[in-house]
Amino acid sequence: MKSLIVFLGLFLFSGVLFFEKPLDKNAVIDYIEVDKSKRSMCVYENGELLKKYKIALGFRPSGKKEFKGDGKTPEGIYYINDKNPNSVAYKNLGISYPNGQDLDNARLNNRSAGGDVKIHGLMKKWYKFGIFHRYVDWTAGCIAVSNSEMNELYKHVKIGAKIKITE
């Protein structure tokens, strides 16, 4: 009986999350704001908030990404510079990391700044976790959403959209 109650609770809880209102079919996301401390990503069109997403980050989320392999998600102003429907994770949106400041910092420390920072869905073998993946910071420094959320973002985010990532 106890396991049935837990199952029903999880089912109802996940149902609330799964039935979030989708973006309008004509929405064009031109600005993204990521708050790492709140594990949230807000998307905008012409200054108007369209939707807020819960996210997972790099496996060492505190602090600004400095070097390749540090497990941190960058902080600063970047741009969406690519869309890839065939990535190792479920689709992705490329983030223009590293910028000039990131490269200068890495050079000063004789290190590589790294790259390949994305907004992406789940790794193919983890798709069953759905929205529950976001309760653990598991990426190598990327920003992760569920696959259904990635479908929505992939469709509506324009190349060149500005992304601001803060602690």
C-alpha positions in Angstrom: 0.0 0.0 0.0 2.8 2.4 0.9 4.5 1.9 -2.5 1.2 2.5 -4.3 0.9 5.9 -2.4 4.4 6.8 -3.3 3.8 5.9 -6.9 0.6 7.9 -7.1 2.3 10.9 -5.5 5.2 10.8 -8.0 2.7 10.3 -10.8 0.6 13.3 -9.8 3.8 15.4 -9.1 5.2 14.6 -12.5 1.9 15.2 -14.1 1.9 18.8 -12.9 5.3 19.3 -14.4 4.6 17.5 -17.7 1.6 19.6 -18.5 3.3 22.9 -18.5 1.9 25.3 -21.1 3.9 25.0 -24.4 5.2 28.1 -26.1 3.1 29.8 -28.7 3.8 28.2 -32.1 5.0 31.5 -33.5 7.3 32.4 -30.6 10.9 33.4 -31.4 13.3 33.3 -28.5 15.8 36.0 -28.8 17.2 36.2 -25.3 18.0 33.6 -22.6 18.8 34.2 -19.0 20.3 31.4 -16.9 20.5 31.7 -13.1 22.9 29.0 -12.0 22.1 29.4 -8.3 18.4 28.9 -8.9 18.9 26.2 -11.6 16.6 28.2 -13.8 16.5 29.4 -17.4 14.1 32.1 -18.6 13.5 32.6 -22.3 12.3 35.9 -23.8 10.9 37.4 -27.0 11.4 41.2 -27.4 11.8 41.6 -23.7 8.7 39.6 -22.7 9.2 36.5 -20.6 7.8 33.5 -22.4 8.7 30.6 -20.1 10.9 29.4 -17.3 12.7 26.1 -17.3 14.3 24.1 -14.5 17.8 23.0 -15.5 20.8 20.8 -14.6 24.4 22.2 -14.8 27.9 21.0 -14.9 29.0 18.6 -12.1 30.9 21.4 -10.3 28.3 24.1 -10.8 29.7 26.8 -8.4 32.0 29.4 -10.0 32.7 30.4 -13.5 34.1 27.9 -16.0 37.8 28.6 -16.5 39.4 25.5 -18.1 38.6 22.5 -20.1 37.4 19.6 -17.9 36.6 21.7 -14.8 33.0 20.6 -14.8 31.7 24.2 -14.5 29.1 26.0 -16.5 30.3 29.3 -17.9 29.2 32.7 -16.7 28.9 35.8 -18.8 27.3 37.0 -22.1 27.3 34.6 -25.0 25.2 33.8 -28.1 23.5 30.8 -29.5 25.7 30.0 -32.5 24.6 26.5 -33.6 21.8 24.0 -33.7 22.6 20.3 -33.9 19.8 17.7 -34.2 22.3 14.8 -34.1 24.4 15.4 -31.0 25.5 12.8 -28.3 22.8 14.2 -26.1 19.3 14.7 -27.4 19.7 17.8 -29.8 21.6 20.8 -28.7 22.0 24.6 -29.1 25.6 25.8 -29.3 26.7 28.5 -26.9 29.6 30.7 -28.1 31.9 29.9 -25.2 34.7 30.7 -25.0 34.6 34.4 -25.6 37.7 36.7 -25.6 37.8 37.1 -21.9 37.6 33.3 -21.3 40.5 32.7 -23.8 42.6 35.4 -22.2 42.1 33.9 -18.8 43.0 30.4 -20.0 46.1 31.7 -21.8 47.3 33.5 -18.6 47.2 30.1 -16.9 48.7 28.1 -19.7 45.5 26.1 -20.0 42.8 25.4 -22.6 39.5 27.2 -22.0 37.7 24.2 -23.5 34.6 24.6 -25.6 31.5 22.6 -26.8 29.2 24.2 -24.2 25.6 23.5 -25.1 22.0 23.6 -24.0 20.9 20.0 -24.6 18.5 17.2 -23.7 19.4 13.9 -22.1 22.0 11.5 -23.1 20.4 8.7 -25.2 20.8 6.1 -22.5 19.2 8.3 -19.9 16.1 9.5 -21.7 13.9 7.6 -19.2 14.8 10.0 -16.4 12.8 12.7 -18.1 12.4 15.8 -16.0 13.9 14.1 -13.0 17.4 14.4 -14.4 17.5 18.1 -13.3 17.7 17.2 -9.6 21.4 16.4 -10.1 24.1 18.5 -11.8 25.5 15.9 -14.2 26.8 17.6 -17.4 30.4 18.4 -18.2 29.6 22.1 -18.1 26.5 22.4 -20.3 23.0 23.3 -19.5 20.5 20.4 -19.6 16.8 20.2 -20.0 14.4 17.3 -20.7 14.0 16.0 -24.3 10.6 17.5 -24.6 11.8 20.9 -23.4 14.8 20.6 -25.8 12.4 20.0 -28.7 10.6 23.2 -27.8 13.8 25.2 -27.4 15.3 23.8 -30.6 12.2 25.0 -32.5 11.9 28.5 -31.0 15.5 29.7 -30.2 17.0 31.7 -33.1 20.6 31.6 -34.0 22.2 34.7 -32.6 20.0 34.8 -29.5 21.9 36.4 -26.6 22.4 34.2 -23.5 23.4 35.7 -20.1 24.6 33.1 -17.6 25.0 34.3 -13.9 25.9 32.6 -10.6 
